Structures are given as structure tokens and as C-alpha cells.
């Protein structure tokens, strides 16, 4: 028997007046998700705990049965691992945005118009970077999907205990990175990162990629803004922890990085851009092929577009993306046999907030011999009546392993 956790990133939401006080998931036409709910058991979930606003990273860690308060050191290491960098103990890693900064040092677009192409060429230039006074520190950039990238610092005397350079909103200069403790390591790292931010602008503001973007009336990706610093954590192997053979199917470097740290096999996909424009047909075909033909018996799957639309505050885009996932992906997953499907979101990203919130998310489990309930729709307001009631992310693996008959008895 196989198990599958499918996370619709940021799918949860709050009622919107423009949707007659429905959430995008409620308002969307999702016959296949509704069929799964009718054939399965439902409930709602707090990824970490009630009222806690989880990141995608900490939420996924919790859902996989890890305690994020113990293993999470920052998002950067997961992002770096996810894009294929071999991070090692002592490395300090960051997630980054390619952003747009004007000649006055003001960030005018934190995502550089959600740039899709050209960042690999920008990274090739940035990897020639050397900072005066820090010649002993190796500076490694790597592009991720869209406007995202990673930065790894490798050298002696560094610390991940520093603040972000992200100004959070447009119209401000990059935030000055500060040490979060009194150690010389933190002070050194903060100073280095501040210099790196300004150096990225000097190195790529006149890059051919950006000249072309300016000529096409697009925001140039002329500065890199690091955030989410963290030291590489020590994570127990998921396969050893649960005695399974697992794989990860995901679009984003972050989730692939979590999978790599957990020891999962990463199933590479071509022509998957991430976000609302991602190739759902490719994702669908990869899932079906892996479940039917591979030796893996457990899968972590993440689909990202609803979260992007939520952060952008785009109601129409979020609703339409949910409908597209239902039509393209869920219709085929309904045909899978001898497989338990756990469908959820890692967190809510309400249109009205444009960020993650602690609102619980809908869950369902469909598979052989599941005790069904009376719920016939899959959304935030229908599933709370379901038989799973309200659980935490840390409960998911116990429930799934029990259904798959992989659990060990506790006691005599």
C-alpha cells in the first residue's frame, strides 16, 4: 500500500466579500476534490499549533513528523539544498530574491517583476564576487525558480544568527542586516552580508539581461536581497524514522530542500516553472508514473501556485488555479488504486492579508477502508465537520502509517 501527502501550498483562505463571503476554495468549481471528500474522511488541521503562522518550511517539517522547534535553523539551508547545492556543516545559507532597486537605493519591486528567465546568467556573474577584507569566505550564488535564488557563505567564524536584508515592502532601502547576538561571528556575518547586497547591485545593474529588461519596459533584476539565514541542520532520515521508501515531487527549491534533508529521493521534473504558470500536466504525469511504476511507497508532493496568488492578493488567479489543479491533477489521482491520499494545504495565505496566517486548513484522506463521514465538499467550512476533527501537522504521519499498516503497536 502506498501513501501520498499532497500539499496545495497556501490554498487556505478567509471569506471574501467579492466572492459572496466565500473563500476561493469554496467558490471554485472542484468536482474532483469534492468527490475525494465524499469518498474519504475529512477535517481541519493546524500545521504547527492553533494560531501559529507557519512558514512553508516549518509547516512541511511538522507534517512530516519533525519538530520544527528542534530542527529548524532558518529557511536558507533548505532552499540551498533544494536547488542542488551541497551544503556542509558550518555553511550559512540564505534564501534570496532578485529585486529591483533604483539609483537612490530604494527597492521598487521585491520580485523584479517576477522574472522568469535570465537569472542563471546573472548568477554566473555574481559567482565571481570577492569582498575586500573577506577573501577567506567563499560566496556561492545559485538561481532557483522565478525571482528566487540562494546564497551560501563558506568559511570560518560565521553565524546564521543575523537579521534579514529584506525591506518587506517596496519603497524602502534594503534593510541593514544586524547581528542578533553579541558574538563576533554574528557581527562579522552581518557586515559581510551588507557588503554583499551592495556589491550585487554594482555587479549586475548593467548586465545584458537587465539592459534587455529595461528596453522591454520590465523591472531589472539588479540587486539580490538575502533573508532566512540559517546553519545547516542535522535531520533524521525520513526513511529510517518511518521505515518507508520515500520520494519528493515539488516545484520549489525550498520543498525539494526539505526532501533532501529528510533523505527522500527527489524526482526531477522538466518544464516546471513554479507558481500559477506551472506545468500541471507534467506534475500530474510524474505523480501517476511514480505511484504506479516506482519502488517508492511514500510521496511528499507540493503544488505552489495558490500561495503565489495569495501573496499577490489576486482572487481571480487563486480561484482559477485551484480549479485548474482540480481538473488537471485531481481527476487523475482519483484513478489511483491501493493508495492513500492525504490532501491539504501547508497554511492559509488569505487574499486580504497577502501573507501566511494561522487559520486552520482543510484536510481529507481517501483510500481503501477509510471510515467515511458525511462531508461532500472539500473546503475550509465543510471539512471542519468531518470525522478527523481538528488535528495538528504532527499527527499526519501517525494517521497515514496506521492506515497503510506500517505502524508498530504501542504496548502489549
C-alpha positions in Angstrom: 0.0 0.0 0.0 1.3 3.4 -0.9 0.8 6.8 0.8 0.8 10.3 -0.7 0.7 13.7 1.0 -0.3 16.3 -1.5 0.2 19.9 -0.2 -1.6 22.7 -2.1 0.7 25.4 -0.9 -1.2 28.4 0.6 -4.6 27.2 -0.5 -6.4 28.1 2.7 -8.1 31.5 2.8 -10.7 33.7 4.5 -14.2 34.7 3.3 -14.1 37.5 0.7 -16.9 39.9 0.0 -16.2 39.8 -3.7 -16.9 36.0 -3.5 -20.2 36.4 -1.6 -18.3 35.7 1.7 -16.8 32.5 0.4 -13.1 31.5 0.3 -11.5 31.0 -3.2 -11.6 27.2 -2.4 -15.4 27.4 -1.6 -16.2 29.4 -4.7 -14.1 27.3 -7.0 -15.6 24.5 -9.1 -13.8 21.5 -7.7 -15.8 18.3 -8.5 -12.8 16.0 -8.1 -11.7 17.3 -4.7 -15.4 17.1 -3.7 -15.6 13.5 -4.8 -12.4 12.7 -2.8 -14.1 14.3 0.3 -17.3 12.3 -0.3 -15.3 9.1 -0.6 -12.9 9.8 2.2 -12.7 11.3 5.7 -12.2 15.0 6.4 -11.3 17.5 9.0 -9.1 20.6 9.5 -5.5 21.0 10.5 -3.2 23.4 12.3 0.1 22.8 10.7 2.0 23.5 13.9 -0.5 24.7 16.5 -3.6 26.8 16.7 -2.9 30.4 15.9 0.7 29.9 14.8 1.5 31.4 11.5 3.7 28.8 9.8 6.2 29.2 7.1 6.1 26.7 4.3 9.3 25.2 5.6 8.2 24.7 9.3 4.7 23.5 8.2 6.2 20.8 6.0 8.6 19.8 8.7 5.7 19.4 11.1 3.6 17.5 8.6 6.5 15.1 8.0 6.7 14.4 11.7 9.7 16.6 12.6 9.6 19.1 15.5 10.3 22.4 13.7 11.3 24.0 17.1 14.2 21.5 17.2 15.4 21.1 13.6 14.6 24.4 12.0 17.5 26.8 11.9 16.3 29.0 9.1 14.9 28.7 5.6 18.2 29.2 3.8 19.7 25.8 4.2 16.6 24.1 2.8 16.5 26.4 -0.2 20.2 25.9 -0.9 19.9 22.1 -0.7 16.7 22.2 -2.8 18.4 23.9 -5.8 21.2 21.3 -5.7 24.0 22.9 -3.7 25.9 20.5 -1.5 25.8 22.5 1.8 28.1 21.2 4.5 28.2 21.7 8.3 29.3 25.3 9.1 27.8 26.8 6.0 25.5 29.7 6.4 22.7 29.7 3.8 20.1 32.2 2.7 17.1 32.3 0.5 17.2 35.4 -1.7 15.0 37.5 -4.1 16.3 39.1 -7.2 14.8 42.5 -6.8 14.7 45.9 -8.5 16.5 48.9 -6.8 16.6 52.4 -8.2 19.6 54.7 -8.3 18.7 56.1 -4.9 19.0 52.7 -3.3 15.2 52.2 -2.9 13.7 48.8 -3.7 10.9 49.4 -6.1 10.0 45.7 -6.8 10.9 43.0 -4.4 10.4 40.3 -7.0 11.8 42.1 -10.1 8.5 41.7 -12.0 8.6 38.0 -11.1 11.4 37.5 -13.5 11.3 34.0 -15.1 14.4 34.0 -17.4 17.9 35.2 -17.2 18.8 34.6 -13.6 21.2 31.9 -14.4 23.3 34.4 -16.4 23.1 36.9 -13.5 24.3 34.2 -11.1 27.3 33.4 -13.3 28.4 36.9 -12.9 27.7 37.1 -9.2 29.8 34.0 -8.5 32.9 35.9 -9.4 32.3 38.1 -6.3 35.0 38.7 -3.8 34.5 41.1 -0.9 37.5 43.1 0.3 38.5 42.0 3.8 36.6 38.7 3.4 38.7 37.0 0.8 38.7 33.8 3.0 34.9 33.4 2.7 33.6 31.6 -0.3 30.5 33.3 -1.7 28.2 31.0 -3.7 25.0 32.0 -5.5 22.6 29.7 -7.2 19.4 30.5 -9.1 16.1 28.9 -8.1 12.7 29.2 -9.7 11.4 32.6 -11.0 12.8 35.5 -8.9 14.2 33.2 -6.2 17.9 32.4 -5.6 20.1 31.2 -2.8 23.3 32.4 -1.2 25.8 30.2 0.7 28.7 31.6 2.7 31.5 29.1 3.5 34.3 30.0 5.8 35.5 30.2 9.4 33.8 32.3 12.1 30.4 32.8 10.5 26.9 32.7 12.2 23.3 32.4 11.0 22.1 34.5 13.9 21.6 37.7 11.9 18.6 39.6 10.6 17.2 39.8 7.0 18.1 42.3 4.3 14.5 42.2 3.0 12.8 45.5 3.4 9.4 43.6 3.4 7.7 46.3 1.3 8.6 48.3 -1.7 9.6 51.9 -1.2 12.4 51.2 1.3 16.1 50.6 1.0 17.3 47.1 1.7 17.2 46.6 5.5 20.5 46.8 7.3 21.5 43.3 8.4 22.1 43.2 12.1 23.7 40.7 14.4 21.1 39.1 16.7 23.6 38.3 19.5 26.8 39.9 20.7 29.1 37.3 19.2 31.9 38.3 16.9 30.7 35.7 14.4 27.3 37.3 14.1 28.8 40.8 13.8 31.2 39.6 11.1 28.5 37.8 9.1 26.1 40.8 9.3 28.8 43.1 8.0 29.7 40.8 5.2 26.1 40.3 4.0 25.5 44.1 4.0 28.5 44.4 1.7 27.3 41.6 -0.5 23.9 43.2 -1.1 25.5 46.4 -2.4 28.1 44.5 -4.4 25.3 42.6 -6.2 23.9 45.9 -7.4 27.3 47.1 -8.7 27.9 43.8 -10.5 24.6 43.2 -12.3 22.8 46.6 -12.7 24.3 46.9 -16.2 24.2 43.2 -17.1 22.9 42.4 -20.6 19.9 40.6 -19.0 18.9 43.8 -17.2 19.6 46.1 -20.2 17.2 43.9 -22.2 14.6 44.0 -19.5 14.8 47.8 -19.2 14.4 48.1 -23.0 11.3 45.9 -22.8 9.9 48.1 -20.0 10.4 45.3 -17.4 11.8 45.9 -14.0 15.5 44.9 -13.9 16.7 42.2 -11.5 19.6 44.4 -10.4 20.1 43.5 -6.7 19.9 40.4 -4.5 18.2 40.5 -1.2 19.1 37.7 1.3 16.9 36.5 4.1 16.2 33.4 6.2 19.8 32.8 7.3 20.5 29.5 8.9 23.1 27.0 9.6 22.8 23.5 8.1 20.7 21.3 10.5 21.1 17.7 11.3 17.8 15.9 10.3 17.0 12.3 10.9 16.3 10.3 7.8 12.6 10.1 7.0 13.0 6.5 5.6 14.7 5.4 8.8 12.2 7.2 11.0 9.2 5.6 9.4 10.6 2.5 7.6 9.4 3.6 4.2 11.0 4.3 0.8 10.1 7.9 0.1 10.3 10.4 -2.7 9.6 14.2 -3.1 7.8 15.7 -6.1 7.9 19.5 -5.9 8.4 22.7 -8.0 10.2 24.9 -5.5 13.7 24.7 -4.2 12.5 25.0 -0.6 10.4 21.9 -0.6 12.9 19.9 -2.6 15.5 21.0 0.0 13.3 19.7 2.9 13.0 16.5 1.0 16.8 16.2 0.5 17.5 17.0 4.2 15.0 14.3 5.1 16.8 11.8 2.8 14.0 11.5 0.3 14.7 10.8 -3.4 14.0 13.9 -5.4 12.0 13.3 -8.6 13.3 15.8 -11.1 10.8 17.4 -13.5 11.4 19.3 -16.7 9.5 22.4 -17.8 8.1 23.2 -14.4 8.4 26.9 -13.7 6.6 27.1 -10.4 3.8 29.4 -9.4 0.5 29.9 -11.2 2.0 29.3 -14.6 3.5 25.9 -13.7 3.1 22.9 -15.9 0.4 20.9 -14.1 0.2 18.3 -16.8 3.9 17.5 -16.2 3.4 17.3 -12.4 0.3 15.1 -12.8 2.1 12.7 -15.2 5.1 12.5 -12.8 2.9 11.7 -9.8 0.9 9.0 -11.7 4.0 7.4 -13.1 5.8 7.4 -9.8 2.9 5.9 -7.8 2.2 3.3 -10.4 5.7 2.3 -11.5 8.4 3.2 -8.9 9.5 1.3 -5.9 8.8 4.3 -3.6 5.9 3.7 -1.2 5.6 7.2 0.2 5.4 10.6 -1.5 5.6 14.2 -0.5 4.1 16.4 -3.2 3.8 20.2 -3.3 2.0 22.4 -5.8 2.7 26.1 -5.3 0.5 28.4 -7.4 -2.3 29.1 -4.9 0.3 30.5 -2.4 1.7 32.9 -5.1 -1.7 34.2 -5.9 -2.5 34.7 -2.2 0.7 36.7 -1.7 -0.2 38.8 -4.7 -3.8 39.4 -3.4 -5.1 38.1 -6.7 -8.5 36.5 -6.0 -9.3 35.5 -9.6 -5.9 33.9 -10.1 -6.1 31.9 -6.9 -9.6 30.6 -7.7 -8.7 29.7 -11.3 -5.5 28.0 -10.2 -7.4 25.8 -7.7 -9.9 24.9 -10.4 -7.1 24.0 -12.8 -5.4 21.7 -10.3 -8.7 20.0 -9.7 -9.3 19.5 -13.4 -5.8 18.5 -14.4 -4.3 16.7 -11.4 -7.1 15.5 -9.1 -9.1 13.9 -11.9 -6.2 11.5 -12.4 -5.4 10.9 -8.8 -9.0 9.7 -8.3 -8.0 6.7 -10.6 -5.1 5.6 -8.4 -5.7 2.3 -6.6 -4.2 0.9 -3.4 -3.1 4.4 -2.4 -3.9 6.6 0.5 -4.1 10.3 -0.5 -3.8 13.0 2.2 -4.8 16.3 0.6 -4.2 19.5 2.5 -2.5 22.9 2.5 0.6 23.8 4.5 -1.0 27.0 5.6 -3.5 29.7 4.7 -2.4 32.6 2.5 -5.5 34.9 2.6 -6.0 37.3 -0.3 -6.8 40.0 2.3 -3.6 39.5 4.2 -1.2 38.7 1.4 0.8 36.6 3.8 0.5 33.4 5.8 -1.9 33.2 8.7 -2.7 30.7 11.4 -6.1 29.8 10.1 -6.5 26.0 10.0 -6.6 24.3 6.6 -8.9 21.7 5.2 -7.7 18.0 5.1 -9.0 14.8 3.7 -7.8 11.2 3.4 -9.1 9.0 0.6 -8.1 5.3 0.3 -9.1 1.7 1.0 -11.2 1.1 4.0 -11.2 4.7 5.2 -14.1 5.4 7.6 -16.0 8.0 5.6 -18.0 10.8 7.1 -21.0 12.9 5.8 -18.9 15.7 4.3 -19.4 16.0 0.5 -17.3 19.1 -0.3 -13.7 20.0 0.2 -13.2 23.5 1.6 -12.5 25.2 4.9 -16.1 25.4 6.0 -17.3 21.9 5.0 -14.4 19.8 6.3 -14.5 21.1 9.9 -17.5 18.9 10.4 -15.6 15.8 9.3 -14.5 12.7 11.2 -10.9 13.6 11.6 -12.0 16.7 13.6 -9.1 19.1 14.2 -5.6 17.8 14.2 -2.0 19.1 14.1 0.5 18.6 11.4 2.5 16.3 13.8 -0.5 13.9 13.7 -0.4 13.3 10.0 2.3 10.6 9.7 0.9 8.6 12.6 -2.5 8.5 10.9 -1.1 7.7 7.5 1.2 5.0 8.7 -1.6 3.3 10.6 -3.9 3.3 7.6 -1.0 1.9 5.4 -0.5 -0.8 8.1 3.1 0.4 8.6 2.7 1.3 12.3 4.0 -0.7 15.2 1.8 -1.4 18.2 2.5 0.6 21.3 2.3 -1.7 24.3 1.5 -5.3 24.7 
